[in-house]
Amino acid sequence: MSVCVVGAINLDLVARVSALPQRGETIMASSLNRYPGGKGANQAVAAARAGAATRMVGRVGRDEAGDWLVGFLGSASVDTRGIARDDAPTGQAFITVGDDAENCIVVIAGANAKLSVVDAAPKRVGDARVLLAQLETALPPVAALFAANLSGCIKVLNAAPALPEGASLFPYCDVLILNETELAAYTQLALTDELEAVTVAARTLLSRPSQSIVVTLGAAGALIVSTEAVFHVAARPAQVVDTVGAGDCFCGVLAAGLDEGLTLQAAVVRANTAAALAVARPGAANAMPTRAEIDAAI
C-alpha cells in the first residue's frame, strides 16, 4: 500500500528575528536560510520518513528551485514521477521566525496555482491506501479528486489554509484535519482551545457518521471528534526551536499510520510524537523525523 500526497511544493526562505515585526516596523534578521517546503512536500517527506511508500503529485517551475526541490524529495524516498514542470516559477514562502518559535508566513503560489485536473487524475492515486491533500494549490483538481470514487482509499484533507470554498470538500473526506484557528474560520465561532467548545464546533463540520475530525491544539495536544465519541491525545513535551511545518509533520505521519493499518487514535499518537520532534529542529521538510526516531520517542 502507499500514501499519495497532492499539494504545494515551495522554496522556503526563513529569516530568524528576535521578535516578529509589528505593523509598519522594520527589524533586522540574524540569519536567512533556504529550506524545502510547501504543505504538500512537507507532508510527503513526513510520510516517507515515517515508513510509508509515498508519491507526490504537484507542480514546480522549470527553474533551479524546482530542480532542487524535486531532487530533495527524491532523496527523501518520495516518488516524484507525479510532479509536473511549469513555465511559472516554483512557489515560494517567505517565513519570519521569532525567538519564541512563533512565525508569520507569506506564500507566492507560482506553479502550485497551475495544478490541473489532469495532474491530479484518479490514476495518479493508483492503489494508494491513503490520499492526503491540503488547500495551497488550485482547488478544482483537488475537489475533483476527492469527489472521485477511489475504492478502498482513505481520503484525508488538511483544510489549510482556511478557504471558504474549501468547505465544499468536507463531505468527501474520511478524516478532516485542522487547527483551532482554521476551525474557528470554518465554523465562524470564537477561537478557543477549550476542549468542550472545540468538540461542539468540530461536530458542526461532520457530514456523516463514518467521518472523523482531528483538531490540532498545539501545546494542548489533539482532539479526535466523531458523531459517537471524542478522544483527546495530550501533547508531548518539546524543546521548541521552530514551529514551521509542525502541522504538516502531524498530517504526514498520521497518513503513514493509517496506511500501515493503525487506528486513527494510534495514528494520532504517533503524529503528535513526530510533531514534537520536528519543532525541536529548524526548517520544515528537512526537520521531519524518521520512523526510528518516532519509535524511540514513543
Phi and psi in degrees as a GROMACS rama.xvg file:
@    title "Ramachandran Plot"
@    xaxis  label "Phi"
@    yaxis  label "Psi"
@TYPE xy
-164.195  173.861  SER-2
-114.69  131.442  VAL-3
-111.051  120.684  CYS-4
-108.087  125.244  VAL-5
-111.481  120.741  VAL-6
176.273  -168.975  GLY-7
-81.7311  146.795  ALA-8
-126.219  115.811  ILE-9
-126.741  156.203  ASN-10
-93.5149  119.448  LEU-11
-94.7938  127.436  ASP-12
-110.624  112.967  LEU-13
-112.515  119.625  VAL-14
-103.829  129.446  ALA-15
-95.059  130.788  ARG-16
-133.894  163.122  VAL-17
-70.7024  -36.7215  SER-18
-151.772  146.84  ALA-19
-61.7951  140.348  LEU-20
-67.9265  147.291  PRO-21
-84.2942  167.241  GLN-22
-57.9718  126.148  ARG-23
81.9511  1.2501  GLY-24
-92.9705  141.458  GLU-25
-107.881  128.554  THR-26
-131.458  166.316  ILE-27
-101.924  138.681  MET-28
-94.462  148.162  ALA-29
-86.4523  -20.3205  SER-30
-161.967  160.154  SER-31
-137.046  123.621  LEU-32
-128.183  154.924  ASN-33
-109.381  128.229  ARG-34
-134.397  154.642  TYR-35
-72.3692  142.38  PRO-36
-160.821  -156.735  GLY-37
94.9859  135.831  GLY-38
-56.9597  -42.1052  LYS-39
-63.7016  -49.4423  GLY-40
-62.8399  -44.0963  ALA-41
-57.1636  -47.0331  ASN-42
-68.7181  -35.3738  GLN-43
-64.9467  -44.009  ALA-44
-64.3832  -41.7391  VAL-45
-60.7647  -43.5879  ALA-46
-65.6074  -43.0869  ALA-47
-65.4425  -44.5369  ALA-48
-68.9838  -23.4986  ARG-49
-80.9447  -2.56539  ALA-50
111.664  0.567268  GLY-51
-89.8329  140.3  ALA-52
-66.8772  120.002  ALA-53
-129.139  133.578  THR-54
-118.438  148.307  ARG-55
-115.089  132.681  MET-56
-118.199  121.623  VAL-57
-176.373  -168.192  GLY-58
-138.241  140.651  ARG-59
-132.262  167.712  VAL-60
-80.6453  166.489  GLY-61
-87.3929  64.9926  ARG-62
-141.145  176.993  ASP-63
-61.6395  -38.2994  GLU-64
-62.9894  -40.6868  ALA-65
-63.6844  -42.7982  GLY-66
-60.2776  -45.5629  ASP-67
-63.5627  -42.9327  TRP-68
-68.8087  -43.0677  LEU-69
-62.8543  -39.1219  VAL-70
-63.8729  -41.2077  GLY-71
-63.9895  -45.1283  PHE-72
-60.908  -41.8798  LEU-73
-61.9694  -39.2275  GLY-74
-68.999  -19.9533  SER-75
-91.6158  12.3198  ALA-76
70.3704  25.0252  SER-77
-91.4553  132.335  VAL-78
-71.701  115.461  ASP-79
-101.1  9.42251  THR-80
-67.6552  -16.3747  ARG-81
-90.8369  8.52332  GLY-82
-94.8311  119.401  ILE-83
-92.9085  156.12  ALA-84
-105.597  148.966  ARG-85
-139.578  154.786  ASP-86
-70.5151  -23.4705  ASP-87
-67.8289  150.424  ALA-88
-67.9283  154.864  PRO-89
-59.7062  142.106  THR-90
-60.4995  150.681  GLY-91
-134.442  151.46  GLN-92
-129.393  130.448  ALA-93
-104.849  113.992  PHE-94
-120.459  131.4  ILE-95
-112.702  126.275  THR-96
-119.758  125.772  VAL-97
-87.7961  170.844  GLY-98
-64.1396  -20.2419  ASP-99
-85.6228  6.54206  ASP-100
75.425  0.333437  ALA-101
-76.3258  159.692  GLU-102
-144.809  162.492  ASN-103
-133.609  145.46  CYS-104
-135.554  134.881  ILE-105
-119.309  124.887  VAL-106
-112.625  134.244  VAL-107
-108.64  114.677  ILE-108
-63.0417  -42.4503  ALA-109
55.7002  -130.211  GLY-110
-62.5896  -24.0127  ALA-111
-58.1447  -33.5904  ASN-112
-71.4745  -12.5669  ALA-113
-95.0915  3.50482  LYS-114
-55.6147  131.462  LEU-115
-114.853  168.797  SER-116
-61.892  -33.7626  VAL-117
-66.9689  -42.7948  VAL-118
-56.5713  -43.4085  ASP-119
-104.227  35.7306  ALA-120
-67.0524  152.925  ALA-121
-52.3658  -30.638  PRO-122
-63.2979  -23.2689  LYS-123
-67.3217  -30.9913  ARG-124
-73.9097  -36.1708  VAL-125
57.2973  -128.389  GLY-126
-97.718  19.9447  ASP-127
-58.9673  139.31  ALA-128
-81.5774  -27.078  ARG-129
-130.896  130.156  VAL-130
-106.934  127.029  LEU-131
-126.195  127.496  LEU-132
-142.588  165.409  ALA-133
-132.858  -165.399  GLN-134
-122.336  27.9359  LEU-135
-88.2892  -11.3892  GLU-136
-101.984  -177.6  THR-137
-57.6421  136.465  ALA-138
-76.9617  -40.1467  LEU-139
-53.0914  -45.7436  PRO-140
-65.7748  -35.1379  PRO-141
-67.9969  -42.1488  VAL-142
-62.9004  -42.2453  ALA-143
-64.3777  -38.3432  ALA-144
-68.338  -41.6824  LEU-145
-69.0038  -31.2778  PHE-146
-77.6351  -14.7288  ALA-147
-71.654  155.623  ALA-148
-83.9586  101.174  ASN-149
-110.879  86.056  LEU-150
-57.0741  128.328  SER-151
78.5884  1.75665  GLY-152
-97.9732  131.596  CYS-153
-86.3216  118.753  ILE-154
-93.8075  117.551  LYS-155
-116.69  123.655  VAL-156
-115.955  123.37  LEU-157
-95.1252  102.995  ASN-158
-79.5233  59.7821  ALA-159
-135.616  138.876  ALA-160
-67.0807  162.877  PRO-161
-71.6237  110.912  ALA-162
-120.325  130.139  LEU-163
-52.1815  -41.6321  PRO-164
-70.9285  -16.7532  GLU-165
-65.5128  -23.7797  GLY-166
-63.3859  -20.0733  ALA-167
-66.3409  -17.856  SER-168
-86.5435  -16.3198  LEU-169
-56.9561  -41.6034  PHE-170
-62.6498  -20.945  PRO-171
-91.188  -12.8579  TYR-172
-93.9423  150.502  CYS-173
-87.5337  -36.9208  ASP-174
-129.764  125.642  VAL-175
-110.256  124.905  LEU-176
-115.663  128.351  ILE-177
-151.587  162.183  LEU-178
-97.34  179.261  ASN-179
-65.7765  -31.0952  GLU-180
-67.5819  -44.3285  THR-181
-67.8077  -37.3726  GLU-182
-59.5023  -43.7157  LEU-183
-63.6191  -38.4715  ALA-184
-66.9743  -42.5301  ALA-185
-76.3351  -27.5432  TYR-186
-98.4709  -9.08336  THR-187
59.7055  31.6581  GLN-188
-111.096  165.674  LEU-189
-65.567  144.091  ALA-190
-66.2304  129.745  LEU-191
-157.675  153.49  THR-192
-117.442  16.2168  ASP-193
-72.6241  122.109  GLU-194
-59.6311  -40.5537  LEU-195
-65.9266  -42.0098  GLU-196
-66.1776  -38.6322  ALA-197
-63.4536  -41.2954  VAL-198
-60.9358  -47.0824  THR-199
-61.6488  -44.0977  VAL-200
-65.4343  -44.1116  ALA-201
-62.0959  -38.5338  ALA-202
-66.2769  -20.3612  ARG-203
-71.0634  -15.6321  THR-204
-96.3766  -7.79402  LEU-205
-68.9396  136.919  LEU-206
-105.054  -22.1492  SER-207
-160.058  160.342  ARG-208
-60.8463  -30.3685  PRO-209
-81.0899  -0.793897  SER-210
-92.4142  149.681  GLN-211
-129.094  147.005  SER-212
-118.603  131.421  ILE-213
-112.999  120.694  VAL-214
-109.026  118.292  VAL-215
-86.3466  136.565  THR-216
-125.604  23.968  LEU-217
61.0598  -123.673  GLY-218
-65.2815  -15.8299  ALA-219
-89.8417  1.68957  ALA-220
91.1958  -138.291  GLY-221
-145.281  152.163  ALA-222
-124.472  128.858  LEU-223
-102.035  123.107  ILE-224
-124.287  128.609  VAL-225
-132.27  -178.506  SER-226
-69.211  -24.365  THR-227
-99.638  -29.71  GLU-228
-151.097  166.816  ALA-229
-133.799  134.79  VAL-230
-132.833  125.527  PHE-231
-103.8  129.659  HIS-232
-109.965  116.613  VAL-233
-67.9889  151.092  ALA-234
-71.5816  153.411  ALA-235
-95.3478  145.04  ARG-236
-58.0775  141.532  PRO-237
-146.468  144.811  ALA-238
-91.3541  95.4901  GLN-239
-78.2544  123.97  VAL-240
-112.002  -40.519  VAL-241
-157.697  118.286  ASP-242
-88.3346  -3.7056  THR-243
-60.7858  126.889  VAL-244
86.5713  -1.54166  GLY-245
-62.8478  -43.5786  ALA-246
-64.7019  -35.8734  GLY-247
-68.7482  -38.2797  ASP-248
-59.1895  -45.9731  CYS-249
-56.6686  -48.7015  PHE-250
-64.605  -44.8409  CYS-251
-65.2079  -42.3415  GLY-252
-70.7588  -36.1387  VAL-253
-60.5351  -45.0278  LEU-254
-61.0345  -40.6084  ALA-255
-62.9804  -39.0293  ALA-256
-64.4871  -43.1061  GLY-257
-64.6223  -38.5144  LEU-258
-62.5831  -32.9335  ASP-259
-75.5469  -13.4985  GLU-260
100.057  8.47146  GLY-261
-70.2174  155.123  LEU-262
-67.7989  163.05  THR-263
-61.3454  -39.1846  LEU-264
-61.8852  -46.5312  GLN-265
-65.278  -37.3247  ALA-266
-65.7292  -37.834  ALA-267
-67.634  -38.0466  VAL-268
-59.694  -45.8353  VAL-269
-65.242  -39.8984  ARG-270
-64.7691  -40.6093  ALA-271
-62.8686  -42.2542  ASN-272
-63.1338  -44.1753  THR-273
-63.5385  -42.5518  ALA-274
-62.6869  -37.3345  ALA-275
-63.8278  -34.751  ALA-276
-71.4254  -39.463  LEU-277
-66.0585  -37.95  ALA-278
-72.2581  -10.505  VAL-279
-84.0474  1.29608  ALA-280
-128.092  150.233  ARG-281
-76.5017  155.173  PRO-282
91.8386  -179.64  GLY-283
-115.304  -87.3988  ALA-284
-58.0973  -38.8268  ALA-285
-71.0577  -13.8049  ASN-286
-91.6422  -2.22984  ALA-287
-67.4841  133.397  MET-288
-77.9291  160.57  PRO-289
-86.4642  167.269  THR-290
-59.4734  -41.1477  ARG-291
-62.4925  -38.8693  ALA-292
-67.3533  -40.4402  GLU-293
-64.4835  -45.9172  ILE-294
-59.3254  -42.6326  ASP-295
-65.1575  -40.2941  ALA-296
-66.939  -38.1372  ALA-297
